[in-house]
Amino acid sequence: MPDLELAAGGVLYRESGEICLVHRPRYDDWALPKGKLDDGEHPLAAAVREVTEETGCAGVPQLRLPTVSYDLPSGKPKTVDYWLMRAAGDGPVQDTAEVDELVWLPLAEARERVSYADEREVLDHVAKLPPVTAVAGLVRHAHAGERKAWKGNDALRPIDEQGRADAERIGAVLALLKPERLIAATPLRCKQTLEPLAALLGGVPIVQDGAFAEPADPDEAPAKAKLGAQRLLELRPGSVPVICSQGKVMPTMLATLHDEADPAPYKTAKGEAWLLTWSGDRLLDASRL
């Protein structure tokens, strides 16, 4: 079985509704901006980088889109992860060896211009979406050793060496959302998980909020999670928030936001994050980062 080639890209849109396509002289085609992942690169980071290089325009991720899979002429399988991205600024094409022209077109015209059926299907998916009105990041705190091995107040248990690496890694990904508000549950490890992200954002303050913390009594966790879900909804208006919470409340919080009873699909590993996307009061998607 040939090795899988991984790539990522974006459907970059303006507030006017226009979609960006790029012309690649090597193939003489019109396509969505995309490219291969660098070694160890997160797919979302690759998508934002490729969109910036090929269009000169920073893209702010809004929503995970369907993944496209196909075989290259060599027989090697390839997958491309796509995200819907809001255009933030304009600039010249950086990768002029790959792209020699770009156009901004209404979605229907972009669909007709694009050269590939699978990318046309991605645009068809976008055409059916309601407007994105709010985005948030939700992350479980990074690794903090073992609860049983910590002798002091559990609220003061810090992240460990692995946790610091987790926090750096997920902070770099969450920074792509351009958040302006950082909210942590009250345990120290939640605040520490957001500190690398705060530094990347130029020192954005981290506000602690007990609504996202586990209760002292585990039996109260489901009810507390529902309160956390309501608090998250209250934080949506305005700038993008990133919230750091805890493992016993996050699955029920996410299930509540989806209006689902089973929290099992939303179990979240330490240091793992979600991109949450709304249109009005409707949660369009929660995708793992």
C-alpha angles and dihedrals in degrees: 000000000000117000114269116249112218123208138163138196146152148245097231114200138182123221086253088065098251119143125216121233126180130214116223112200092198090066099019089228140128113233147155112271110265144133147173123294118251116235109292093000120146112241093236091050089050091049093052092044094049093047090051094047096046099040104024087230126113112236122208111207115240108163141003111247130199117292116241120218129187143140122261119228087262089060093250112138117237134191127194120199113207133198131190106241133192113224113242110187133333134254144153122292108270100195098058091162089064102033128037100170141016134193136197111216138170108265095254091052092045088054090055094045099048112099101217131069094215092054088047087058090052089053090048088056091051091049090060095051122102116231115289108240104170141018131189138176120223121190135178113228117267125257112300105176121257123323091219092054093054112091101187136064105318091220087066096050105126130214114265132222093284089047092053090054090048091051093050092048099047092038090061090053096045090049087068088070089064093229120190099186127056120192125182132187112247101263113100093237091062093054091045091053090060097045097089089050091049089052092050089052093054099262104316106180120250112227117202118223124184091206089083097047128101114254121243090243110061090208088066094056097097093052091044090050091056089053088050091053090053091049090051090054089053090055095055101088116089124005124013114274128206114204127195114205140159137271100246094057105032099075093052090042091056093043089051091052088052091047089239129137100212115076094182097096089057099055104139129206120225110277093017121128141197133215109220120198129189139186104200107308094340119099103221098187147344110204127182117243 
